[in-house]
Amino acid sequence: MMYSYKIKYKPRLRLFYRKITVVGHKYETDQDKMICYFSDGGILEIPRWSDCHVKLGVDWMNAQKKYMEEKAGQTIPVNR
């Protein structure tokens, strides 16, 4: 099952954050890029990821929690 969440990112020299809703992401260390996966099967590659600022909200934490619970087969408590 896919859980969506928002990623807000901003390249260092830009003024505004860009907000995208994704169902997954993966960082490619050797190429310094973030690959974002969309629910419709599309992808977005963000180059020079180490030069970006990023904000992940509570929806990201909830998506990660649901994913871990699905894998573990039990409820996982979260300290807030």
Biopython code that builds the backbone (N, CA, C, O; Angstrom):
import numpy as np
from Bio.PDB.StructureBuilder import StructureBuilder

atoms = [
    (1, "MET", "N", (0.840, -1.175, 0.000)),
    (1, "MET", "CA", (0.000, 0.000, 0.000)),
    (1, "MET", "C", (0.888, 1.243, 0.000)),
    (1, "MET", "O", (1.925, 1.270, 0.663)),
    (2, "MET", "N", (0.481, 2.265, -0.741)),
    (2, "MET", "CA", (1.251, 3.493, -0.832)),
    (2, "MET", "C", (0.624, 4.579, 0.041)),
    (2, "MET", "O", (-0.595, 4.752, 0.056)),
    (3, "TYR", "N", (1.460, 5.294, 0.754)),
    (3, "TYR", "CA", (1.018, 6.402, 1.588)),
    (3, "TYR", "C", (1.645, 7.678, 1.044)),
    (3, "TYR", "O", (2.858, 7.739, 0.841)),
    (4, "SER", "N", (0.834, 8.683, 0.811)),
    (4, "SER", "CA", (1.374, 9.924, 0.257)),
    (4, "SER", "C", (1.740, 10.907, 1.364)),
    (4, "SER", "O", (1.174, 10.887, 2.457)),
    (5, "TYR", "N", (2.691, 11.752, 1.049)),
    (5, "TYR", "CA", (3.131, 12.798, 1.966)),
    (5, "TYR", "C", (3.722, 13.947, 1.142)),
    (5, "TYR", "O", (4.040, 13.789, -0.037)),
    (6, "LYS", "N", (3.857, 15.081, 1.778)),
    (6, "LYS", "CA", (4.357, 16.275, 1.098)),
    (6, "LYS", "C", (5.828, 16.491, 1.426)),
    (6, "LYS", "O", (6.274, 16.301, 2.558)),
    (7, "ILE", "N", (6.558, 16.890, 0.405)),
    (7, "ILE", "CA", (7.941, 17.319, 0.569)),
    (7, "ILE", "C", (8.000, 18.775, 0.136)),
    (7, "ILE", "O", (7.590, 19.115, -0.974)),
    (8, "LYS", "N", (8.508, 19.628, 1.005)),
    (8, "LYS", "CA", (8.752, 21.025, 0.644)),
    (8, "LYS", "C", (10.261, 21.185, 0.537)),
    (8, "LYS", "O", (10.993, 20.884, 1.480)),
    (9, "TYR", "N", (10.723, 21.660, -0.613)),
    (9, "TYR", "CA", (12.155, 21.843, -0.787)),
    (9, "TYR", "C", (12.442, 23.161, -1.489)),
    (9, "TYR", "O", (11.598, 23.712, -2.195)),
    (10, "LYS", "N", (13.658, 23.649, -1.273)),
    (10, "LYS", "CA", (14.059, 24.924, -1.849)),
    (10, "LYS", "C", (15.552, 24.868, -2.140)),
    (10, "LYS", "O", (16.354, 24.688, -1.223)),
    (11, "PRO", "N", (15.936, 25.020, -3.406)),
    (11, "PRO", "CA", (17.365, 25.146, -3.699)),
    (11, "PRO", "C", (17.926, 26.377, -2.978)),
    (11, "PRO", "O", (17.212, 27.358, -2.769)),
    (12, "ARG", "N", (19.164, 26.321, -2.614)),
    (12, "ARG", "CA", (19.795, 27.343, -1.776)),
    (12, "ARG", "C", (19.581, 28.769, -2.268)),
    (12, "ARG", "O", (19.322, 29.650, -1.448)),
    (13, "LEU", "N", (19.675, 29.032, -3.548)),
    (13, "LEU", "CA", (19.595, 30.403, -4.063)),
    (13, "LEU", "C", (18.183, 30.835, -4.477)),
    (13, "LEU", "O", (18.019, 31.911, -5.050)),
    (14, "ARG", "N", (17.191, 30.040, -4.206)),
    (14, "ARG", "CA", (15.803, 30.387, -4.533)),
    (14, "ARG", "C", (15.123, 31.015, -3.328)),
    (14, "ARG", "O", (15.542, 30.806, -2.189)),
    (15, "LEU", "N", (14.068, 31.790, -3.586)),
    (15, "LEU", "CA", (13.353, 32.455, -2.494)),
    (15, "LEU", "C", (12.245, 31.609, -1.890)),
    (15, "LEU", "O", (11.987, 31.689, -0.689)),
    (16, "PHE", "N", (11.589, 30.799, -2.712)),
    (16, "PHE", "CA", (10.391, 30.103, -2.272)),
    (16, "PHE", "C", (10.573, 28.589, -2.280)),
    (16, "PHE", "O", (11.338, 28.038, -3.072)),
    (17, "TYR", "N", (9.848, 27.935, -1.374)),
    (17, "TYR", "CA", (9.816, 26.480, -1.329)),
    (17, "TYR", "C", (8.868, 25.971, -2.401)),
    (17, "TYR", "O", (7.883, 26.632, -2.730)),
    (18, "ARG", "N", (9.160, 24.814, -2.938)),
    (18, "ARG", "CA", (8.260, 24.116, -3.848)),
    (18, "ARG", "C", (7.675, 22.952, -3.062)),
    (18, "ARG", "O", (8.396, 22.270, -2.334)),
    (19, "LYS", "N", (6.374, 22.718, -3.202)),
    (19, "LYS", "CA", (5.707, 21.640, -2.463)),
    (19, "LYS", "C", (5.220, 20.591, -3.448)),
    (19, "LYS", "O", (4.529, 20.908, -4.416)),
    (20, "ILE", "N", (5.587, 19.330, -3.192)),
    (20, "ILE", "CA", (5.132, 18.221, -4.029)),
    (20, "ILE", "C", (4.570, 17.125, -3.121)),
    (20, "ILE", "O", (5.028, 16.946, -1.993)),
    (21, "THR", "N", (3.578, 16.400, -3.625)),
    (21, "THR", "CA", (3.001, 15.273, -2.897)),
    (21, "THR", "C", (3.496, 13.996, -3.570)),
    (21, "THR", "O", (3.274, 13.781, -4.761)),
    (22, "VAL", "N", (4.167, 13.157, -2.792)),
    (22, "VAL", "CA", (4.801, 11.958, -3.329)),
    (22, "VAL", "C", (4.354, 10.716, -2.555)),
    (22, "VAL", "O", (3.740, 10.813, -1.492)),
    (23, "VAL", "N", (4.675, 9.561, -3.111)),
    (23, "VAL", "CA", (4.411, 8.296, -2.412)),
    (23, "VAL", "C", (5.717, 7.611, -2.029)),
    (23, "VAL", "O", (5.707, 6.525, -1.448)),
    (24, "GLY", "N", (6.827, 8.237, -2.350)),
    (24, "GLY", "CA", (8.128, 7.696, -1.977)),
    (24, "GLY", "C", (9.246, 8.563, -2.512)),
    (24, "GLY", "O", (9.045, 9.403, -3.389)),
    (25, "HIS", "N", (10.427, 8.342, -1.963)),
    (25, "HIS", "CA", (11.598, 9.059, -2.447)),
    (25, "HIS", "C", (12.848, 8.240, -2.162)),
    (25, "HIS", "O", (12.846, 7.345, -1.316)),
    (26, "LYS", "N", (13.915, 8.564, -2.885)),
    (26, "LYS", "CA", (15.174, 7.841, -2.732)),
    (26, "LYS", "C", (16.306, 8.798, -3.074)),
    (26, "LYS", "O", (16.254, 9.495, -4.087)),
    (27, "TYR", "N", (17.322, 8.828, -2.232)),
    (27, "TYR", "CA", (18.475, 9.692, -2.467)),
    (27, "TYR", "C", (19.582, 8.901, -3.146)),
    (27, "TYR", "O", (19.990, 7.850, -2.652)),
    (28, "GLU", "N", (20.068, 9.400, -4.272)),
    (28, "GLU", "CA", (21.181, 8.792, -4.996)),
    (28, "GLU", "C", (22.457, 9.520, -4.586)),
    (28, "GLU", "O", (22.747, 10.603, -5.094)),
    (29, "THR", "N", (23.214, 8.931, -3.675)),
    (29, "THR", "CA", (24.401, 9.566, -3.107)),
    (29, "THR", "C", (25.445, 9.896, -4.158)),
    (29, "THR", "O", (25.978, 11.006, -4.176)),
    (30, "ASP", "N", (25.743, 8.941, -5.035)),
    (30, "ASP", "CA", (26.822, 9.145, -6.003)),
    (30, "ASP", "C", (26.510, 10.243, -7.019)),
    (30, "ASP", "O", (27.433, 10.822, -7.593)),
    (31, "GLN", "N", (25.227, 10.543, -7.255)),
    (31, "GLN", "CA", (24.847, 11.595, -8.198)),
    (31, "GLN", "C", (24.285, 12.836, -7.503)),
    (31, "GLN", "O", (23.937, 13.810, -8.170)),
    (32, "ASP", "N", (24.193, 12.813, -6.174)),
    (32, "ASP", "CA", (23.657, 13.913, -5.372)),
    (32, "ASP", "C", (22.307, 14.393, -5.919)),
    (32, "ASP", "O", (22.115, 15.578, -6.189)),
    (33, "LYS", "N", (21.383, 13.446, -6.073)),
    (33, "LYS", "CA", (20.038, 13.810, -6.526)),
    (33, "LYS", "C", (18.998, 13.039, -5.736)),
    (33, "LYS", "O", (19.235, 11.918, -5.288)),
    (34, "MET", "N", (17.835, 13.666, -5.575)),
    (34, "MET", "CA", (16.704, 13.033, -4.918)),
    (34, "MET", "C", (15.727, 12.610, -6.008)),
    (34, "MET", "O", (15.386, 13.397, -6.891)),
    (35, "ILE", "N", (15.289, 11.376, -5.936)),
    (35, "ILE", "CA", (14.292, 10.870, -6.873)),
    (35, "ILE", "C", (12.984, 10.756, -6.112)),
    (35, "ILE", "O", (12.907, 10.058, -5.101)),
    (36, "CYS", "N", (11.957, 11.440, -6.595)),
    (36, "CYS", "CA", (10.636, 11.449, -5.964)),
    (36, "CYS", "C", (9.660, 10.677, -6.842)),
    (36, "CYS", "O", (9.637, 10.842, -8.062)),
    (37, "TYR", "N", (8.853, 9.831, -6.202)),
    (37, "TYR", "CA", (7.897, 8.978, -6.902)),
    (37, "TYR", "C", (6.479, 9.478, -6.646)),
    (37, "TYR", "O", (6.112, 9.765, -5.506)),
    (38, "PHE", "N", (5.684, 9.581, -7.715)),
    (38, "PHE", "CA", (4.306, 10.059, -7.634)),
    (38, "PHE", "C", (3.318, 8.910, -7.767)),
    (38, "PHE", "O", (3.652, 7.853, -8.303)),
    (39, "SER", "N", (2.113, 9.120, -7.282)),
    (39, "SER", "CA", (1.091, 8.062, -7.284)),
    (39, "SER", "C", (0.680, 7.632, -8.691)),
    (39, "SER", "O", (0.204, 6.512, -8.876)),
    (40, "ASP", "N", (0.857, 8.501, -9.680)),
    (40, "ASP", "CA", (0.483, 8.139, -11.053)),
    (40, "ASP", "C", (1.596, 7.408, -11.801)),
    (40, "ASP", "O", (1.472, 7.130, -12.994)),
    (41, "GLY", "N", (2.688, 7.098, -11.090)),
    (41, "GLY", "CA", (3.809, 6.390, -11.700)),
    (41, "GLY", "C", (4.921, 7.304, -12.182)),
    (41, "GLY", "O", (5.968, 6.822, -12.616)),
    (42, "GLY", "N", (4.719, 8.597, -12.117)),
    (42, "GLY", "CA", (5.736, 9.547, -12.551)),
    (42, "GLY", "C", (6.855, 9.704, -11.541)),
    (42, "GLY", "O", (6.720, 9.333, -10.375)),
    (43, "ILE", "N", (7.968, 10.263, -12.013)),
    (43, "ILE", "CA", (9.091, 10.538, -11.126)),
    (43, "ILE", "C", (9.595, 11.959, -11.372)),
    (43, "ILE", "O", (9.366, 12.549, -12.428)),
    (44, "LEU", "N", (10.278, 12.478, -10.381)),
    (44, "LEU", "CA", (10.939, 13.774, -10.476)),
    (44, "LEU", "C", (12.325, 13.615, -9.889)),
    (44, "LEU", "O", (12.479, 13.103, -8.781)),
    (45, "GLU", "N", (13.338, 14.052, -10.628)),
    (45, "GLU", "CA", (14.699, 14.027, -10.124)),
    (45, "GLU", "C", (15.110, 15.451, -9.767)),
    (45, "GLU", "O", (15.024, 16.358, -10.596)),
    (46, "ILE", "N", (15.552, 15.638, -8.538)),
    (46, "ILE", "CA", (15.977, 16.953, -8.076)),
    (46, "ILE", "C", (17.500, 16.922, -7.960)),
    (46, "ILE", "O", (18.035, 16.274, -7.060)),
    (47, "PRO", "N", (18.208, 17.620, -8.867)),
    (47, "PRO", "CA", (19.672, 17.596, -8.835)),
    (47, "PRO", "C", (20.241, 18.442, -7.698)),
    (47, "PRO", "O", (19.550, 19.296, -7.142)),
    (48, "ARG", "N", (21.499, 18.198, -7.361)),
    (48, "ARG", "CA", (22.220, 18.955, -6.329)),
    (48, "ARG", "C", (21.421, 19.015, -5.027)),
    (48, "ARG", "O", (21.251, 20.084, -4.440)),
    (49, "TRP", "N", (20.938, 17.867, -4.588)),
    (49, "TRP", "CA", (20.082, 17.782, -3.404)),
    (49, "TRP", "C", (20.780, 18.320, -2.160)),
    (49, "TRP", "O", (20.125, 18.886, -1.285)),
    (50, "SER", "N", (22.082, 18.155, -2.068)),
    (50, "SER", "CA", (22.803, 18.626, -0.885)),
    (50, "SER", "C", (22.785, 20.150, -0.777)),
    (50, "SER", "O", (23.115, 20.693, 0.277)),
    (51, "ASP", "N", (22.408, 20.846, -1.845)),
    (51, "ASP", "CA", (22.288, 22.309, -1.819)),
    (51, "ASP", "C", (20.868, 22.774, -1.514)),
    (51, "ASP", "O", (20.595, 23.974, -1.547)),
    (52, "CYS", "N", (19.963, 21.847, -1.218)),
    (52, "CYS", "CA", (18.561, 22.201, -0.973)),
    (52, "CYS", "C", (18.227, 22.190, 0.521)),
    (52, "CYS", "O", (18.823, 21.453, 1.307)),
    (53, "HIS", "N", (17.268, 23.019, 0.879)),
    (53, "HIS", "CA", (16.652, 22.972, 2.200)),
    (53, "HIS", "C", (15.383, 22.151, 2.037)),
    (53, "HIS", "O", (14.730, 22.231, 0.996)),
    (54, "VAL", "N", (15.020, 21.364, 3.043)),
    (54, "VAL", "CA", (13.834, 20.513, 2.940)),
    (54, "VAL", "C", (13.020, 20.595, 4.221)),
    (54, "VAL", "O", (13.562, 20.744, 5.315)),
    (55, "LYS", "N", (11.697, 20.495, 4.059)),
    (55, "LYS", "CA", (10.778, 20.441, 5.197)),
    (55, "LYS", "C", (9.858, 19.247, 5.003)),
    (55, "LYS", "O", (9.199, 19.116, 3.971)),
    (56, "LEU", "N", (9.820, 18.375, 6.009)),
    (56, "LEU", "CA", (8.898, 17.236, 6.018)),
    (56, "LEU", "C", (7.968, 17.427, 7.198)),
    (56, "LEU", "O", (8.415, 17.720, 8.307)),
    (57, "GLY", "N", (6.692, 17.263, 6.966)),
    (57, "GLY", "CA", (5.703, 17.480, 8.016)),
    (57, "GLY", "C", (5.277, 16.204, 8.709)),
    (57, "GLY", "O", (5.859, 15.137, 8.512)),
    (58, "VAL", "N", (4.242, 16.342, 9.526)),
    (58, "VAL", "CA", (3.715, 15.213, 10.288)),
    (58, "VAL", "C", (3.142, 14.143, 9.358)),
    (58, "VAL", "O", (3.098, 12.969, 9.727)),
    (59, "ASP", "N", (2.701, 14.530, 8.152)),
    (59, "ASP", "CA", (2.180, 13.536, 7.213)),
    (59, "ASP", "C", (3.273, 12.553, 6.789)),
    (59, "ASP", "O", (2.982, 11.384, 6.536)),
    (60, "TRP", "N", (4.524, 13.010, 6.707)),
    (60, "TRP", "CA", (5.633, 12.110, 6.401)),
    (60, "TRP", "C", (5.849, 11.125, 7.543)),
    (60, "TRP", "O", (6.038, 9.931, 7.310)),
    (61, "MET", "N", (5.822, 11.621, 8.766)),
    (61, "MET", "CA", (5.994, 10.750, 9.930)),
    (61, "MET", "C", (4.876, 9.709, 9.988)),
    (61, "MET", "O", (5.135, 8.539, 10.271)),
    (62, "ASN", "N", (3.652, 10.120, 9.726)),
    (62, "ASN", "CA", (2.520, 9.186, 9.747)),
    (62, "ASN", "C", (2.648, 8.132, 8.647)),
    (62, "ASN", "O", (2.337, 6.962, 8.870)),
    (63, "ALA", "N", (3.103, 8.541, 7.466)),
    (63, "ALA", "CA", (3.292, 7.582, 6.373)),
    (63, "ALA", "C", (4.364, 6.563, 6.740)),
    (63, "ALA", "O", (4.201, 5.371, 6.479)),
    (64, "GLN", "N", (5.464, 7.023, 7.346)),
    (64, "GLN", "CA", (6.532, 6.112, 7.771)),
    (64, "GLN", "C", (6.036, 5.152, 8.846)),
    (64, "GLN", "O", (6.362, 3.965, 8.820)),
    (65, "LYS", "N", (5.254, 5.659, 9.782)),
    (65, "LYS", "CA", (4.711, 4.834, 10.865)),
    (65, "LYS", "C", (3.800, 3.746, 10.298)),
    (65, "LYS", "O", (3.909, 2.584, 10.690)),
    (66, "LYS", "N", (2.904, 4.112, 9.377)),
    (66, "LYS", "CA", (1.997, 3.127, 8.773)),
    (66, "LYS", "C", (2.770, 2.070, 8.005)),
    (66, "LYS", "O", (2.439, 0.885, 8.054)),
    (67, "TYR", "N", (3.811, 2.509, 7.289)),
    (67, "TYR", "CA", (4.636, 1.563, 6.534)),
    (67, "TYR", "C", (5.326, 0.577, 7.475)),
    (67, "TYR", "O", (5.334, -0.626, 7.212)),
    (68, "MET", "N", (5.904, 1.076, 8.566)),
    (68, "MET", "CA", (6.586, 0.201, 9.534)),
    (68, "MET", "C", (5.602, -0.748, 10.208)),
    (68, "MET", "O", (5.926, -1.914, 10.438)),
    (69, "GLU", "N", (4.395, -0.257, 10.530)),
    (69, "GLU", "CA", (3.383, -1.119, 11.148)),
    (69, "GLU", "C", (2.948, -2.231, 10.190)),
    (69, "GLU", "O", (2.719, -3.368, 10.602)),
    (70, "GLU", "N", (2.841, -1.885, 8.920)),
    (70, "GLU", "CA", (2.454, -2.874, 7.920)),
    (70, "GLU", "C", (3.524, -3.965, 7.807)),
    (70, "GLU", "O", (3.203, -5.148, 7.701)),
    (71, "LYS", "N", (4.787, -3.560, 7.831)),
    (71, "LYS", "CA", (5.883, -4.534, 7.758)),
    (71, "LYS", "C", (5.980, -5.382, 9.026)),
    (71, "LYS", "O", (6.217, -6.587, 8.951)),
    (72, "ALA", "N", (5.796, -4.751, 10.193)),
    (72, "ALA", "CA", (5.952, -5.455, 11.466)),
    (72, "ALA", "C", (4.705, -6.254, 11.835)),
    (72, "ALA", "O", (4.797, -7.217, 12.596)),
    (73, "GLY", "N", (3.550, -5.875, 11.312)),
    (73, "GLY", "CA", (2.323, -6.557, 11.661)),
    (73, "GLY", "C", (1.799, -6.220, 13.039)),
    (73, "GLY", "O", (1.006, -6.969, 13.610)),
    (74, "GLN", "N", (2.237, -5.101, 13.574)),
    (74, "GLN", "CA", (1.759, -4.666, 14.893)),
    (74, "GLN", "C", (1.845, -3.144, 14.993)),
    (74, "GLN", "O", (2.502, -2.487, 14.185)),
    (75, "THR", "N", (1.174, -2.608, 15.992)),
    (75, "THR", "CA", (1.189, -1.166, 16.217)),
    (75, "THR", "C", (2.542, -0.732, 16.777)),
    (75, "THR", "O", (3.111, -1.382, 17.653)),
    (76, "ILE", "N", (3.032, 0.370, 16.254)),
    (76, "ILE", "CA", (4.306, 0.921, 16.717)),
    (76, "ILE", "C", (4.026, 2.249, 17.425)),
    (76, "ILE", "O", (3.507, 3.179, 16.807)),
    (77, "PRO", "N", (4.360, 2.345, 18.697)),
    (77, "PRO", "CA", (4.099, 3.593, 19.436)),
    (77, "PRO", "C", (5.072, 4.703, 19.001)),
    (77, "PRO", "O", (6.212, 4.440, 18.619)),
    (78, "VAL", "N", (4.593, 5.922, 19.070)),
    (78, "VAL", "CA", (5.409, 7.076, 18.721)),
    (78, "VAL", "C", (5.394, 8.043, 19.891)),
    (78, "VAL", "O", (4.331, 8.430, 20.375)),
    (79, "ASN", "N", (6.574, 8.427, 20.340)),
    (79, "ASN", "CA", (6.671, 9.441, 21.393)),
    (79, "ASN", "C", (6.628, 10.812, 20.746)),
    (79, "ASN", "O", (7.425, 11.106, 19.855)),
    (80, "ARG", "N", (5.710, 11.646, 21.184)),
    (80, "ARG", "CA", (5.588, 12.993, 20.614)),
    (80, "ARG", "C", (5.916, 14.022, 21.640)),
    (80, "ARG", "O", (5.870, 15.218, 21.352)),
]
sb = StructureBuilder()
sb.init_structure("model")
sb.init_model(0)
sb.init_chain("A")
sb.init_seg("    ")
for serial, (resi, resn, name, xyz) in enumerate(atoms, 1):
    if name == "N":
        sb.init_residue(resn, " ", resi, " ")
    sb.init_atom(name, np.array(xyz, "f"), 0.0, 1.0, " ", f" {name:<3s}", serial, name[0])
structure = sb.get_structure()
